[in-house]
Amino acid sequence: MRWIVSLIVNAMALLLAARWIDGIHVRGFGSAVIAALILGLVNTLIRPILLFFTLPLNLVTLGLFTFVINGLLFYLVGNLVQGFEVRSLGAAILGSLLVTVVSFIVNKVISIL
């Protein structure tokens, strides 16, 4: 049950990112849910591998390269899911940051209730 709530929260965060950031477009709530699901899978399966292989670069940049990795994965999902479009890497980095912050805050509030 909790993962369904998290999925809906992430979908709402994607819709918010599409509204606030130029270069991100979501066709509707259904596309946002599918994109949130795929984004969760990509972050679970691919992100740890990328972080491992880019560890030296991450150490040199004091962890800031993680934003680039998150943006690249966000951009990848934009290319995989129809109805979810990300036009540039800059928009992808901002979108991934916004989705992360919004979903973190909302999930913390939900867990308190």
TORZA-769756 format. One line per 10 residues: number of its first residue (from 1); their letters; for each residue x negated, y negated, z negated of C-alpha. Coordinates in Angstrom, 1 decimal, decimal comma, padded with zeros to 4 digits. Layout:
<rs>
NUM = a = X/Y/Z ~ ... $
</rs>
This chain:
<rs>
1 = mrwivslivn = 000,0/000,0/000,0 ~ -002,8/-002,4/-000,9 ~ -004,5/-002,0/002,5 ~ -001,2/-003,0/004,2 ~ -001,1/-006,2/002,2 ~ -004,7/-006,9/003,0 ~ -004,0/-006,3/006,7 ~ -001,1/-008,8/006,7 ~ -003,3/-011,3/004,8 ~ -006,0/-011,0/007,4 $
11 = amalllaarw = -003,5/-011,3/010,2 ~ -002,2/-014,5/008,7 ~ -005,7/-015,8/008,3 ~ -006,3/-015,1/012,0 ~ -003,2/-017,0/012,9 ~ -004,5/-019,9/010,7 ~ -007,9/-019,8/012,4 ~ -006,1/-019,9/015,8 ~ -004,2/-023,0/014,7 ~ -007,2/-024,9/013,2 $
21 = idgihvrgfg = -010,1/-023,9/015,4 ~ -010,3/-024,9/019,1 ~ -011,4/-021,9/021,1 ~ -009,4/-019,2/019,2 ~ -006,0/-018,2/020,6 ~ -003,6/-015,6/019,2 ~ -000,5/-014,7/021,2 ~ 001,6/-013,7/018,3 ~ 001,8/-011,9/014,9 ~ 001,6/-008,5/016,6 $
31 = saviaalilg = -001,6/-009,4/018,3 ~ -002,9/-010,8/015,0 ~ -002,2/-007,6/013,2 ~ -003,9/-005,5/015,8 ~ -006,9/-007,9/015,8 ~ -007,1/-007,7/012,0 ~ -007,0/-003,9/012,1 ~ -009,7/-003,7/014,8 ~ -011,8/-006,4/012,9 ~ -011,6/-004,3/009,8 $
41 = lvntlirpil = -012,7/-001,2/011,6 ~ -015,6/-003,1/013,3 ~ -016,7/-004,6/010,0 ~ -016,6/-001,2/008,3 ~ -018,4/000,8/011,0 ~ -020,6/-001,5/013,0 ~ -021,5/-004,4/010,6 ~ -023,6/-002,3/008,2 ~ -025,7/-000,9/011,0 ~ -026,3/-004,4/012,5 $
51 = lfftlplnlv = -027,2/-005,8/009,0 ~ -029,7/-002,9/008,5 ~ -031,4/-003,5/011,9 ~ -031,5/-007,3/011,4 ~ -032,7/-007,2/007,8 ~ -036,1/-008,8/008,6 ~ -034,5/-011,6/010,4 ~ -031,9/-012,0/007,6 ~ -034,7/-012,2/005,1 ~ -036,5/-014,9/007,1 $
61 = tlglftfvin = -033,3/-017,0/007,5 ~ -032,3/-016,4/003,8 ~ -029,2/-014,5/004,9 ~ -027,9/-017,2/007,3 ~ -028,2/-014,8/010,2 ~ -025,3/-012,9/008,7 ~ -023,0/-015,7/009,9 ~ -024,2/-015,0/013,4 ~ -023,6/-011,3/013,1 ~ -020,1/-011,9/011,7 $
71 = gllfylvgnl = -019,4/-014,3/014,6 ~ -020,6/-011,8/017,2 ~ -018,3/-009,1/015,7 ~ -015,4/-011,6/015,7 ~ -016,2/-012,4/019,4 ~ -016,4/-008,7/020,2 ~ -012,9/-008,2/018,7 ~ -011,7/-011,2/020,8 ~ -012,9/-009,3/023,9 ~ -011,4/-006,0/022,9 $
81 = vqgfevrslg = -007,9/-007,0/021,8 ~ -005,4/-008,4/024,3 ~ -003,6/-011,4/022,9 ~ -006,6/-012,4/020,8 ~ -009,0/-014,7/022,6 ~ -012,3/-016,2/021,3 ~ -013,9/-018,6/023,8 ~ -017,3/-019,3/022,3 ~ -019,8/-018,0/019,7 ~ -019,4/-021,3/017,7 $
91 = aailgsllvt = -015,6/-020,8/017,5 ~ -016,2/-017,1/016,5 ~ -018,6/-018,1/013,7 ~ -016,2/-020,7/012,4 ~ -013,2/-018,3/012,8 ~ -015,0/-015,5/010,9 ~ -015,9/-017,9/008,1 ~ -012,4/-019,2/007,8 ~ -010,8/-015,7/007,9 ~ -013,3/-014,5/005,3 $
101 = vvsfivnkvi = -012,7/-017,4/002,9 ~ -008,9/-017,3/003,3 ~ -008,6/-013,5/002,9 ~ -010,9/-013,6/-000,1 ~ -008,9/-016,3/-001,9 ~ -005,5/-014,7/-001,1 ~ -006,7/-011,2/-002,1 ~ -008,0/-012,6/-005,4 ~ -004,7/-014,4/-006,1 ~ -002,8/-011,2/-005,3 $
111 = sil = -005,0/-009,0/-007,5 ~ -004,3/-011,4/-010,4 ~ -000,6/-011,1/-010,0 $
</rs>
